[in-house]
């Protein structure tokens, strides 16, 4: 496994990591989570991503129980969580980044995770109803109190990230060091264009999510929705139209032909392509089975085959089928 610095910070994260969205609490129980975490660690993974809202808090609980059973030295792994959506539809508990919610939410997440601190904490979405300055102070205080080590954002605009950074700098607070955006062959403009100045200007690191476009870039949706896939899960109906898009699945088919030539899967090719972007600190992968972890980890070897000529072939296949 290769390790990359999280932006301009000194923290080193495995270039491939594991996330619990969709899987933990929906497809994966505590036993399966423990097995998948152990398999990932054996492959060199040191970063495990979570969020308060995943499975209504159950994802954090399952990960916390699994980590306690595995009993790894705390310094040897990195855990994240994210806040915004909330768990209760009530004032100061839902769709907010105000100080009261944030400082309460971290305490409950740490209890579910059975940890003294999380390494990374993210503002899961921007909050137009709370001044950014209030949010920055609360996140900085969270770190000062020892409940998190680094903070960042997820799916914030470049202007919002820069505003948060400048507020922190002006008041000598802990600055945001990372962003967690969606990034894959079909979703690229924010990472490649909107954030371009931020990598150099503030040293922004990326922990990217949905590298396989929720499974679209594995090829398994080319003939419809297979049984047991996330598109069949209750509450994920909104994904079905995207995953069965005929034009995108045609692109996936052509990528499959290139993958065959390289001796890898479509998913491994898609992950390897992201690994060639030096602005990405880590790619958050998901897995409902241990076998999927082993398959995804092979992408680091495939990345060595992604020459400029292969990248040109990939660009020609994808064309303008991305946003």
Phi and psi restraints in degrees (value plus and minus 20) as a CYANA .aco file:
   2 UNK   PHI    -115.8   -75.8
   2 UNK   PSI     131.5   171.5
   3 UNK   PHI    -142.9  -102.9
   3 UNK   PSI     122.4   162.4
   4 UNK   PHI    -146.4  -106.4
   4 UNK   PSI     130.3   170.3
   5 UNK   PHI     -89.1   -49.1
   5 UNK   PSI     122.9   162.9
   6 UNK   PHI     -99.2   -59.2
   6 UNK   PSI      72.6   112.6
   7 UNK   PHI      41.9    81.9
   7 UNK   PSI    -149.6  -109.6
   8 UNK   PHI    -115.9   -75.9
   8 UNK   PSI     -17.0    23.0
   9 UNK   PHI     -94.3   -54.3
   9 UNK   PSI     153.9   193.9
  10 UNK   PHI    -112.2   -72.2
  10 UNK   PSI     -22.0    18.0
  11 UNK   PHI     -94.3   -54.3
  11 UNK   PSI     111.7   151.7
  12 UNK   PHI    -122.7   -82.7
  12 UNK   PSI     105.5   145.5
  13 UNK   PHI    -138.4   -98.4
  13 UNK   PSI     125.5   165.5
  14 UNK   PHI     -83.3   -43.3
  14 UNK   PSI     119.6   159.6
  15 UNK   PHI     -87.1   -47.1
  15 UNK   PSI     -39.2     0.8
  16 UNK   PHI    -138.7   -98.7
  16 UNK   PSI     112.4   152.4
  17 UNK   PHI    -153.7  -113.7
  17 UNK   PSI     157.9   197.9
  18 UNK   PHI    -139.7   -99.7
  18 UNK   PSI     112.6   152.6
  19 UNK   PHI    -136.5   -96.5
  19 UNK   PSI     138.3   178.3
  20 UNK   PHI    -128.5   -88.5
  20 UNK   PSI     -18.4    21.6
  21 UNK   PHI     -79.1   -39.1
  21 UNK   PSI     117.8   157.8
  22 UNK   PHI      54.0    94.0
  22 UNK   PSI     -67.3   -27.3
  23 UNK   PHI     -95.9   -55.9
  23 UNK   PSI     -81.3   -41.3
  24 UNK   PHI     -85.0   -45.0
  24 UNK   PSI     103.7   143.7
  25 UNK   PHI      69.9   109.9
  25 UNK   PSI     -35.3     4.7
  26 UNK   PHI    -134.1   -94.1
  26 UNK   PSI     -70.1   -30.1
  27 UNK   PHI    -135.1   -95.1
  27 UNK   PSI     -36.2     3.8
  28 UNK   PHI    -147.6  -107.6
  28 UNK   PSI     107.9   147.9
  29 UNK   PHI    -116.0   -76.0
  29 UNK   PSI    -194.8  -154.8
  30 UNK   PHI     -80.4   -40.4
  30 UNK   PSI     -63.6   -23.6
  31 UNK   PHI     -83.6   -43.6
  31 UNK   PSI     -67.7   -27.7
  32 UNK   PHI     -85.5   -45.5
  32 UNK   PSI     -55.3   -15.3
  33 UNK   PHI     -84.2   -44.2
  33 UNK   PSI     -63.3   -23.3
  34 UNK   PHI     -81.2   -41.2
  34 UNK   PSI     -61.6   -21.6
  35 UNK   PHI     -86.2   -46.2
  35 UNK   PSI     -60.5   -20.5
  36 UNK   PHI     -91.3   -51.3
  36 UNK   PSI     -58.3   -18.3
  37 UNK   PHI     -83.2   -43.2
  37 UNK   PSI     -62.4   -22.4
  38 UNK   PHI     -84.4   -44.4
  38 UNK   PSI     -62.0   -22.0
  39 UNK   PHI     -84.5   -44.5
  39 UNK   PSI     -60.0   -20.0
  40 UNK   PHI     -86.2   -46.2
  40 UNK   PSI     -62.7   -22.7
  41 UNK   PHI     -83.2   -43.2
  41 UNK   PSI     -59.1   -19.1
  42 UNK   PHI     -81.5   -41.5
  42 UNK   PSI     -47.7    -7.7
  43 UNK   PHI    -105.6   -65.6
  43 UNK   PSI     -21.8    18.2
  44 UNK   PHI      82.2   122.2
  44 UNK   PSI     -18.5    21.5
  45 UNK   PHI     -88.9   -48.9
  45 UNK   PSI     114.2   154.2
  46 UNK   PHI    -144.7  -104.7
  46 UNK   PSI     -16.7    23.3
  47 UNK   PHI    -143.5  -103.5
  47 UNK   PSI     108.3   148.3
  48 UNK   PHI    -147.6  -107.6
  48 UNK   PSI      97.8   137.8
  49 UNK   PHI    -118.0   -78.0
  49 UNK   PSI     120.7   160.7
  50 UNK   PHI    -166.6  -126.6
  50 UNK   PSI    -197.3  -157.3
  51 UNK   PHI    -181.8  -141.8
  51 UNK   PSI     129.0   169.0
  52 UNK   PHI     -73.1   -33.1
  52 UNK   PSI     -63.0   -23.0
  53 UNK   PHI     -98.1   -58.1
  53 UNK   PSI     -38.0     2.0
  54 UNK   PHI     -81.1   -41.1
  54 UNK   PSI     102.3   142.3
  55 UNK   PHI      32.5    72.5
  55 UNK   PSI      14.3    54.3
  56 UNK   PHI      39.9    79.9
  56 UNK   PSI      15.2    55.2
  57 UNK   PHI      76.1   116.1
  57 UNK   PSI     -36.2     3.8
  58 UNK   PHI     -88.3   -48.3
  58 UNK   PSI     -50.8   -10.8
  59 UNK   PHI     -82.6   -42.6
  59 UNK   PSI     -64.7   -24.7
  60 UNK   PHI     -83.2   -43.2
  60 UNK   PSI     -61.4   -21.4
  61 UNK   PHI     -81.9   -41.9
  61 UNK   PSI     -65.3   -25.3
  62 UNK   PHI     -84.2   -44.2
  62 UNK   PSI     -64.3   -24.3
  63 UNK   PHI     -83.5   -43.5
  63 UNK   PSI     -61.7   -21.7
  64 UNK   PHI     -80.8   -40.8
  64 UNK   PSI     -63.0   -23.0
  65 UNK   PHI     -85.4   -45.4
  65 UNK   PSI     -61.0   -21.0
  66 UNK   PHI     -86.1   -46.1
  66 UNK   PSI     -63.5   -23.5
  67 UNK   PHI     -84.3   -44.3
  67 UNK   PSI     -56.9   -16.9
  68 UNK   PHI     -84.4   -44.4
  68 UNK   PSI     -61.6   -21.6
  69 UNK   PHI     -87.3   -47.3
  69 UNK   PSI     -57.3   -17.3
  70 UNK   PHI     -91.2   -51.2
  70 UNK   PSI     -50.9   -10.9
  71 UNK   PHI      35.0    75.0
  71 UNK   PSI      23.6    63.6
  72 UNK   PHI     -95.3   -55.3
  72 UNK   PSI     134.0   174.0
  73 UNK   PHI     -78.5   -38.5
  73 UNK   PSI     110.7   150.7
  74 UNK   PHI     -79.7   -39.7
  74 UNK   PSI     -51.6   -11.6
  75 UNK   PHI     -89.7   -49.7
  75 UNK   PSI     -34.0     6.0
  76 UNK   PHI    -109.2   -69.2
  76 UNK   PSI     -26.4    13.6
  77 UNK   PHI    -161.9  -121.9
  77 UNK   PSI     140.6   180.6
  78 UNK   PHI    -140.7  -100.7
  78 UNK   PSI     110.9   150.9
  79 UNK   PHI    -144.7  -104.7
  79 UNK   PSI     121.2   161.2
  80 UNK   PHI    -143.9  -103.9
  80 UNK   PSI     141.1   181.1
  81 UNK   PHI    -164.9  -124.9
  81 UNK   PSI     150.8   190.8
  82 UNK   PHI    -161.5  -121.5
  82 UNK   PSI     127.1   167.1
  83 UNK   PHI    -150.8  -110.8
  83 UNK   PSI     122.6   162.6
  84 UNK   PHI     150.2   190.2
  84 UNK   PSI     -74.4   -34.4
  85 UNK   PHI     -84.8   -44.8
  85 UNK   PSI     -57.5   -17.5
  86 UNK   PHI      58.8    98.8
  86 UNK   PSI     148.7   188.7
  87 UNK   PHI    -132.1   -92.1
  87 UNK   PSI     -31.7     8.3
  88 UNK   PHI    -152.2  -112.2
  88 UNK   PSI     111.8   151.8
  89 UNK   PHI     -99.6   -59.6
  89 UNK   PSI      60.0   100.0
  90 UNK   PHI    -170.8  -130.8
  90 UNK   PSI     138.5   178.5
  91 UNK   PHI     -75.2   -35.2
  91 UNK   PSI     118.8   158.8
  92 UNK   PHI      45.5    85.5
  92 UNK   PSI      -5.5    34.5
  93 UNK   PHI    -152.6  -112.6
  93 UNK   PSI     -16.2    23.8
  94 UNK   PHI    -173.4  -133.4
  94 UNK   PSI     108.7   148.7
  95 UNK   PHI      30.7    70.7
  95 UNK   PSI      35.4    75.4
  96 UNK   PHI    -172.1  -132.1
  96 UNK   PSI     137.8   177.8
  97 UNK   PHI    -147.4  -107.4
  97 UNK   PSI      11.3    51.3
  98 UNK   PHI     -95.9   -55.9
  98 UNK   PSI     144.7   184.7
  99 UNK   PHI     -81.6   -41.6
  99 UNK   PSI     -62.7   -22.7
 100 UNK   PHI     -80.1   -40.1
 100 UNK   PSI     -67.6   -27.6
 101 UNK   PHI     -83.7   -43.7
 101 UNK   PSI     -68.3   -28.3
 102 UNK   PHI     -82.1   -42.1
 102 UNK   PSI     -65.2   -25.2
 103 UNK   PHI     -95.0   -55.0
 103 UNK   PSI     -39.9     0.1
 104 UNK   PHI    -101.9   -61.9
 104 UNK   PSI     -61.3   -21.3
 105 UNK   PHI     -83.1   -43.1
 105 UNK   PSI     -60.0   -20.0
 106 UNK   PHI     -83.6   -43.6
 106 UNK   PSI     -57.7   -17.7
 107 UNK   PHI     -82.4   -42.4
 107 UNK   PSI     -62.7   -22.7
 108 UNK   PHI     -90.1   -50.1
 108 UNK   PSI     -57.1   -17.1
 109 UNK   PHI     -85.1   -45.1
 109 UNK   PSI     -62.9   -22.9
 110 UNK   PHI     -82.2   -42.2
 110 UNK   PSI     -55.9   -15.9
 111 UNK   PHI     -86.0   -46.0
 111 UNK   PSI     -63.7   -23.7
 112 UNK   PHI     -86.6   -46.6
 112 UNK   PSI     -59.3   -19.3
 113 UNK   PHI     -99.0   -59.0
 113 UNK   PSI     -32.3     7.7
 114 UNK   PHI      37.6    77.6
 114 UNK   PSI      23.0    63.0
 115 UNK   PHI    -144.4  -104.4
 115 UNK   PSI     135.1   175.1
 116 UNK   PHI    -100.2   -60.2
 116 UNK   PSI     -46.0    -6.0
 117 UNK   PHI    -177.9  -137.9
 117 UNK   PSI     138.4   178.4
 118 UNK   PHI    -125.2   -85.2
 118 UNK   PSI     131.7   171.7
 119 UNK   PHI     -97.1   -57.1
 119 UNK   PSI     -62.5   -22.5
 120 UNK   PHI    -145.3  -105.3
 120 UNK   PSI     118.3   158.3
 121 UNK   PHI    -153.6  -113.6
 121 UNK   PSI     113.8   153.8
 122 UNK   PHI    -137.5   -97.5
 122 UNK   PSI     125.4   165.4
 123 UNK   PHI    -102.8   -62.8
 123 UNK   PSI      88.5   128.5
 124 UNK   PHI     -85.4   -45.4
 124 UNK   PSI     -47.0    -7.0
 125 UNK   PHI    -173.3  -133.3
 125 UNK   PSI     141.6   181.6
 126 UNK   PHI     -91.6   -51.6
 126 UNK   PSI     132.5   172.5
 127 UNK   PHI    -138.8   -98.8
 127 UNK   PSI      85.6   125.6
 128 UNK   PHI     -90.6   -50.6
 128 UNK   PSI     -32.0     8.0
 129 UNK   PHI    -119.3   -79.3
 129 UNK   PSI     -21.5    18.5
 130 UNK   PHI    -141.5  -101.5
 130 UNK   PSI     110.7   150.7
 131 UNK   PHI     -76.5   -36.5
 131 UNK   PSI     116.7   156.7
 132 UNK   PHI     -77.7   -37.7
 132 UNK   PSI     -54.7   -14.7
 133 UNK   PHI     -79.8   -39.8
 133 UNK   PSI     -61.2   -21.2
 134 UNK   PHI     -82.4   -42.4
 134 UNK   PSI     -63.2   -23.2
 135 UNK   PHI     -84.4   -44.4
 135 UNK   PSI     -63.6   -23.6
 136 UNK   PHI     -81.1   -41.1
 136 UNK   PSI     -64.7   -24.7
 137 UNK   PHI     -81.0   -41.0
 137 UNK   PSI     -63.5   -23.5
 138 UNK   PHI     -85.4   -45.4
 138 UNK   PSI     -62.1   -22.1
 139 UNK   PHI     -87.7   -47.7
 139 UNK   PSI     -59.1   -19.1
 140 UNK   PHI     -85.4   -45.4
 140 UNK   PSI     -60.9   -20.9
 141 UNK   PHI     -84.3   -44.3
 141 UNK   PSI     -54.5   -14.5
 142 UNK   PHI     -78.9   -38.9
 142 UNK   PSI     -60.7   -20.7
 143 UNK   PHI     -92.4   -52.4
 143 UNK   PSI     -64.0   -24.0
 144 UNK   PHI     -78.1   -38.1
 144 UNK   PSI     -55.4   -15.4
 145 UNK   PHI    -100.2   -60.2
 145 UNK   PSI     -20.2    19.8
 146 UNK   PHI      59.6    99.6
 146 UNK   PSI      -2.3    37.7
 147 UNK   PHI    -113.8   -73.8
 147 UNK   PSI     -32.3     7.7
 148 UNK   PHI    -173.4  -133.4
 148 UNK   PSI     138.2   178.2
 149 UNK   PHI    -122.9   -82.9
 149 UNK   PSI     -55.8   -15.8
 150 UNK   PHI    -160.2  -120.2
 150 UNK   PSI     130.3   170.3
 151 UNK   PHI    -149.9  -109.9
 151 UNK   PSI     137.1   177.1
 152 UNK   PHI    -180.0  -140.0
 152 UNK   PSI    -182.2  -142.2
 153 UNK   PHI    -148.8  -108.8
 153 UNK   PSI     147.2   187.2
 154 UNK   PHI    -160.4  -120.4
 154 UNK   PSI      99.4   139.4
 155 UNK   PHI      43.1    83.1
 155 UNK   PSI      15.6    55.6
 156 UNK   PHI    -109.1   -69.1
 156 UNK   PSI     133.4   173.4
 157 UNK   PHI     -93.2   -53.2
 157 UNK   PSI     142.2   182.2
 158 UNK   PHI     -80.8   -40.8
 158 UNK   PSI     -58.5   -18.5
 159 UNK   PHI     -85.4   -45.4
 159 UNK   PSI     -59.1   -19.1
 160 UNK   PHI     -87.9   -47.9
 160 UNK   PSI     -61.0   -21.0
 161 UNK   PHI     -83.5   -43.5
 161 UNK   PSI     -64.6   -24.6
 162 UNK   PHI     -84.9   -44.9
 162 UNK   PSI     -58.7   -18.7
 163 UNK   PHI     -82.8   -42.8
 163 UNK   PSI     -64.1   -24.1
 164 UNK   PHI     -82.5   -42.5
 164 UNK   PSI     -62.8   -22.8
 165 UNK   PHI     -82.5   -42.5
 165 UNK   PSI     -64.5   -24.5
 166 UNK   PHI     -89.3   -49.3
 166 UNK   PSI     -54.9   -14.9
 167 UNK   PHI     -83.4   -43.4
 167 UNK   PSI     -66.0   -26.0
 168 UNK   PHI     -82.1   -42.1
 168 UNK   PSI     -61.3   -21.3
 169 UNK   PHI     -85.6   -45.6
 169 UNK   PSI     -61.1   -21.1
 170 UNK   PHI     -85.1   -45.1
 170 UNK   PSI     -56.0   -16.0
 171 UNK   PHI    -121.0   -81.0
 171 UNK   PSI     -11.9    28.1
 172 UNK   PHI      38.6    78.6
 172 UNK   PSI      25.2    65.2
 173 UNK   PHI    -122.6   -82.6
 173 UNK   PSI     151.3   191.3
 174 UNK   PHI     -88.6   -48.6
 174 UNK   PSI     106.7   146.7
 175 UNK   PHI    -107.3   -67.3
 175 UNK   PSI     133.6   173.6
 176 UNK   PHI     -89.5   -49.5
 176 UNK   PSI     113.8   153.8
 177 UNK   PHI    -136.9   -96.9
 177 UNK   PSI     -30.1     9.9
 178 UNK   PHI    -166.4  -126.4
 178 UNK   PSI     138.1   178.1
 179 UNK   PHI    -151.3  -111.3
 179 UNK   PSI     124.2   164.2
 180 UNK   PHI    -137.6   -97.6
 180 UNK   PSI      70.1   110.1
 181 UNK   PHI    -121.4   -81.4
 181 UNK   PSI     139.4   179.4
 182 UNK   PHI     -91.5   -51.5
 182 UNK   PSI     118.5   158.5
 183 UNK   PHI    -174.4  -134.4
 183 UNK   PSI      99.5   139.5
 184 UNK   PHI    -179.9  -139.9
 184 UNK   PSI    -199.1  -159.1
 185 UNK   PHI     -81.2   -41.2
 185 UNK   PSI     -40.1    -0.1
 186 UNK   PHI    -123.9   -83.9
 186 UNK   PSI     -23.0    17.0
 187 UNK   PHI    -161.5  -121.5
 187 UNK   PSI      76.9   116.9
 188 UNK   PHI    -153.9  -113.9
 188 UNK   PSI     -48.5    -8.5
 189 UNK   PHI     -81.3   -41.3
 189 UNK   PSI     -59.3   -19.3
 190 UNK   PHI     -82.2   -42.2
 190 UNK   PSI     -68.4   -28.4
 191 UNK   PHI     -88.0   -48.0
 191 UNK   PSI     -62.5   -22.5
 192 UNK   PHI    -106.5   -66.5
 192 UNK   PSI     -44.5    -4.5
 193 UNK   PHI    -139.2   -99.2
 193 UNK   PSI     -76.6   -36.6
 194 UNK   PHI     -82.2   -42.2
 194 UNK   PSI     -61.8   -21.8
 195 UNK   PHI    -107.5   -67.5
 195 UNK   PSI     -19.9    20.1
 196 UNK   PHI     -72.2   -32.2
 196 UNK   PSI     -64.2   -24.2
 197 UNK   PHI     -89.2   -49.2
 197 UNK   PSI     -48.2    -8.2
 198 UNK   PHI     -90.4   -50.4
 198 UNK   PSI     -47.3    -7.3
 199 UNK   PHI     -82.4   -42.4
 199 UNK   PSI     -62.1   -22.1
 200 UNK   PHI    -107.0   -67.0
 200 UNK   PSI     -60.5   -20.5
 201 UNK   PHI     -88.4   -48.4
 201 UNK   PSI     -63.6   -23.6
 202 UNK   PHI    -143.6  -103.6
 202 UNK   PSI     -19.6    20.4
 203 UNK   PHI      51.9    91.9
 203 UNK   PSI      17.0    57.0
 204 UNK   PHI     -83.7   -43.7
 204 UNK   PSI     110.4   150.4
 205 UNK   PHI    -119.8   -79.8
 205 UNK   PSI     136.5   176.5
 206 UNK   PHI    -143.0  -103.0
 206 UNK   PSI     111.2   151.2
 207 UNK   PHI    -134.9   -94.9
 207 UNK   PSI      69.2   109.2
 208 UNK   PHI    -101.2   -61.2
 208 UNK   PSI     127.5   167.5
 209 UNK   PHI    -139.8   -99.8
 209 UNK   PSI     145.4   185.4
 210 UNK   PHI      34.8    74.8
 210 UNK   PSI      30.3    70.3
 211 UNK   PHI     -85.6   -45.6
 211 UNK   PSI     -42.1    -2.1
 212 UNK   PHI    -126.8   -86.8
 212 UNK   PSI      -1.7    38.3
 213 UNK   PHI      32.1    72.1
 213 UNK   PSI      31.5    71.5
 214 UNK   PHI      39.3    79.3
 214 UNK   PSI       5.6    45.6
 215 UNK   PHI      84.9   124.9
 215 UNK   PSI     -32.8     7.2
 216 UNK   PHI     -76.4   -36.4
 216 UNK   PSI     -60.0   -20.0
 217 UNK   PHI    -104.5   -64.5
 217 UNK   PSI      -1.0    39.0
 218 UNK   PHI    -120.4   -80.4
 218 UNK   PSI     -37.4     2.6
 219 UNK   PHI      70.1   110.1
 219 UNK   PSI     -22.2    17.8
 220 UNK   PHI     -96.0   -56.0
 220 UNK   PSI     -29.5    10.5
 221 UNK   PHI    -122.4   -82.4
 221 UNK   PSI      -9.7    30.3
 222 UNK   PHI     -86.2   -46.2
 222 UNK   PSI     -45.2    -5.2
 223 UNK   PHI    -137.9   -97.9
 223 UNK   PSI      11.3    51.3
 224 UNK   PHI      87.5   127.5
 224 UNK   PSI    -187.7  -147.7
 225 UNK   PHI    -116.4   -76.4
 225 UNK   PSI      92.1   132.1
 226 UNK   PHI     -93.8   -53.8
 226 UNK   PSI     132.1   172.1
 227 UNK   PHI     -82.9   -42.9
 227 UNK   PSI     118.0   158.0
 228 UNK   PHI      65.9   105.9
 228 UNK   PSI     -21.4    18.6
 229 UNK   PHI    -100.9   -60.9
 229 UNK   PSI     145.3   185.3
 230 UNK   PHI     -85.5   -45.5
 230 UNK   PSI     -44.9    -4.9
 231 UNK   PHI     -87.0   -47.0
 231 UNK   PSI     -35.4     4.6
 232 UNK   PHI    -111.9   -71.9
 232 UNK   PSI     -31.5     8.5
 233 UNK   PHI     -89.4   -49.4
 233 UNK   PSI     124.7   164.7
 234 UNK   PHI     -83.1   -43.1
 234 UNK   PSI     111.8   151.8
 235 UNK   PHI      73.2   113.2
 235 UNK   PSI     -26.6    13.4
 236 UNK   PHI    -135.2   -95.2
 236 UNK   PSI       4.2    44.2
 237 UNK   PHI     -80.5   -40.5
 237 UNK   PSI     -49.9    -9.9
 238 UNK   PHI     -82.6   -42.6
 238 UNK   PSI     -40.4    -0.4
 239 UNK   PHI     -99.2   -59.2
 239 UNK   PSI     -44.9    -4.9
 240 UNK   PHI     -78.5   -38.5
 240 UNK   PSI     -64.0   -24.0
 241 UNK   PHI     -81.4   -41.4
 241 UNK   PSI     -62.5   -22.5
 242 UNK   PHI     -86.0   -46.0
 242 UNK   PSI     -62.2   -22.2
 243 UNK   PHI     -91.8   -51.8
 243 UNK   PSI     -44.6    -4.6
 244 UNK   PHI    -124.5   -84.5
 244 UNK   PSI      -6.7    33.3
 245 UNK   PHI     -78.1   -38.1
 245 UNK   PSI     102.6   142.6
 246 UNK   PHI     -84.0   -44.0
 246 UNK   PSI     -63.7   -23.7
 247 UNK   PHI     -84.5   -44.5
 247 UNK   PSI     -63.6   -23.6
 248 UNK   PHI     -88.0   -48.0
 248 UNK   PSI     -57.4   -17.4
 249 UNK   PHI     -88.8   -48.8
 249 UNK   PSI     -46.2    -6.2
 250 UNK   PHI     -87.7   -47.7
 250 UNK   PSI     -60.5   -20.5
 251 UNK   PHI     -82.3   -42.3
 251 UNK   PSI     -63.0   -23.0
 252 UNK   PHI     -79.2   -39.2
 252 UNK   PSI     -60.1   -20.1
 253 UNK   PHI     -80.8   -40.8
 253 UNK   PSI     -61.5   -21.5
 254 UNK   PHI     -89.9   -49.9
 254 UNK   PSI     -56.4   -16.4
 255 UNK   PHI     -83.8   -43.8
 255 UNK   PSI     -52.6   -12.6
 256 UNK   PHI     -82.9   -42.9
 256 UNK   PSI     -56.3   -16.3
 257 UNK   PHI     -85.8   -45.8
 257 UNK   PSI     -60.3   -20.3
 258 UNK   PHI     -87.3   -47.3
 258 UNK   PSI     -60.1   -20.1
 259 UNK   PHI     -80.8   -40.8
 259 UNK   PSI     -60.0   -20.0
 260 UNK   PHI     -80.0   -40.0
 260 UNK   PSI     -60.6   -20.6
 261 UNK   PHI     -84.3   -44.3
 261 UNK   PSI     -53.2   -13.2
 262 UNK   PHI    -107.7   -67.7
 262 UNK   PSI     -26.9    13.1
 263 UNK   PHI      54.8    94.8
 263 UNK   PSI      15.1    55.1
 264 UNK   PHI    -158.1  -118.1
 264 UNK   PSI     157.1   197.1
 265 UNK   PHI    -108.4   -68.4
 265 UNK   PSI     147.4   187.4
 266 UNK   PHI     -82.5   -42.5
 266 UNK   PSI     -62.1   -22.1
 267 UNK   PHI     -81.3   -41.3
 267 UNK   PSI     -63.2   -23.2
 268 UNK   PHI     -83.7   -43.7
 268 UNK   PSI     -57.8   -17.8
 269 UNK   PHI     -84.7   -44.7
 269 UNK   PSI     -63.2   -23.2
 270 UNK   PHI     -84.2   -44.2
 270 UNK   PSI     -60.5   -20.5
 271 UNK   PHI     -88.3   -48.3
 271 UNK   PSI     -63.4   -23.4
 272 UNK   PHI     -81.5   -41.5
 272 UNK   PSI     -58.0   -18.0
 273 UNK   PHI     -80.3   -40.3
 273 UNK   PSI     -62.4   -22.4
 274 UNK   PHI     -85.1   -45.1
 274 UNK   PSI     -58.2   -18.2
 275 UNK   PHI     -80.4   -40.4
 275 UNK   PSI     -40.8    -0.8
 276 UNK   PHI     -96.8   -56.8
 276 UNK   PSI     -29.1    10.9
 277 UNK   PHI    -109.7   -69.7
 277 UNK   PSI      90.0   130.0
 278 UNK   PHI     -89.5   -49.5
 278 UNK   PSI     -34.2     5.8
 279 UNK   PHI     -98.9   -58.9
 279 UNK   PSI     -33.2     6.8
 280 UNK   PHI    -105.4   -65.4
 280 UNK   PSI     100.5   140.5
 281 UNK   PHI     -99.4   -59.4
 281 UNK   PSI     -62.9   -22.9
 282 UNK   PHI    -174.0  -134.0
 282 UNK   PSI     129.2   169.2
 283 UNK   PHI    -125.1   -85.1
 283 UNK   PSI      99.8   139.8
 284 UNK   PHI    -103.6   -63.6
 284 UNK   PSI      94.9   134.9
 285 UNK   PHI    -124.1   -84.1
 285 UNK   PSI     138.3   178.3
 286 UNK   PHI    -141.4  -101.4
 286 UNK   PSI     133.8   173.8
 287 UNK   PHI    -177.0  -137.0
 287 UNK   PSI     113.2   153.2
 288 UNK   PHI    -119.1   -79.1
 288 UNK   PSI     -27.3    12.7
 289 UNK   PHI    -157.8  -117.8
 289 UNK   PSI     129.1   169.1
 290 UNK   PHI     -78.7   -38.7
 290 UNK   PSI     -56.0   -16.0
 291 UNK   PHI     -80.7   -40.7
 291 UNK   PSI     -54.0   -14.0
 292 UNK   PHI     -87.3   -47.3
 292 UNK   PSI     -53.6   -13.6
 293 UNK   PHI     -84.0   -44.0
 293 UNK   PSI     -67.4   -27.4
 294 UNK   PHI     -79.5   -39.5
 294 UNK   PSI     -59.7   -19.7
 295 UNK   PHI     -87.0   -47.0
 295 UNK   PSI     -64.1   -24.1
 296 UNK   PHI     -85.1   -45.1
 296 UNK   PSI     -56.8   -16.8
 297 UNK   PHI     -83.5   -43.5
 297 UNK   PSI     -43.2    -3.2
 298 UNK   PHI     -89.2   -49.2
 298 UNK   PSI     -31.8     8.2
 299 UNK   PHI     -80.9   -40.9
 299 UNK   PSI     -50.0   -10.0
 300 UNK   PHI     -84.8   -44.8
 300 UNK   PSI     -48.2    -8.2
 301 UNK   PHI     -99.5   -59.5
 301 UNK   PSI     -56.2   -16.2
 302 UNK   PHI     -84.7   -44.7
 302 UNK   PSI     -52.4   -12.4
 303 UNK   PHI     -77.1   -37.1
 303 UNK   PSI     -49.6    -9.6
 304 UNK   PHI     -86.9   -46.9
 304 UNK   PSI     -38.9     1.1
 305 UNK   PHI    -112.1   -72.1
 305 UNK   PSI     -27.0    13.0
 306 UNK   PHI    -102.5   -62.5
 306 UNK   PSI      61.5   101.5
 307 UNK   PHI     -98.5   -58.5
 307 UNK   PSI     147.2   187.2
 308 UNK   PHI     -74.0   -34.0
 308 UNK   PSI     -55.2   -15.2
 309 UNK   PHI     -87.9   -47.9
 309 UNK   PSI     -60.4   -20.4
 310 UNK   PHI     -86.3   -46.3
 310 UNK   PSI     -59.0   -19.0
 311 UNK   PHI     -82.4   -42.4
 311 UNK   PSI     -57.6   -17.6
 312 UNK   PHI     -84.2   -44.2
 312 UNK   PSI     -59.4   -19.4
 313 UNK   PHI     -83.9   -43.9
 313 UNK   PSI     -61.3   -21.3
 314 UNK   PHI     -83.0   -43.0
 314 UNK   PSI     -64.8   -24.8
 315 UNK   PHI     -81.3   -41.3
 315 UNK   PSI     -59.5   -19.5
 316 UNK   PHI     -85.6   -45.6
 316 UNK   PSI     -57.7   -17.7
 317 UNK   PHI     -89.5   -49.5
 317 UNK   PSI     -66.1   -26.1
 318 UNK   PHI     -91.4   -51.4
 318 UNK   PSI     -56.4   -16.4
 319 UNK   PHI      37.6    77.6
 319 UNK   PSI    -147.7  -107.7
 320 UNK   PHI    -125.6   -85.6
 320 UNK   PSI       4.7    44.7
 321 UNK   PHI    -105.0   -65.0
 321 UNK   PSI      15.4    55.4
 322 UNK   PHI    -157.7  -117.7
 322 UNK   PSI     145.0   185.0
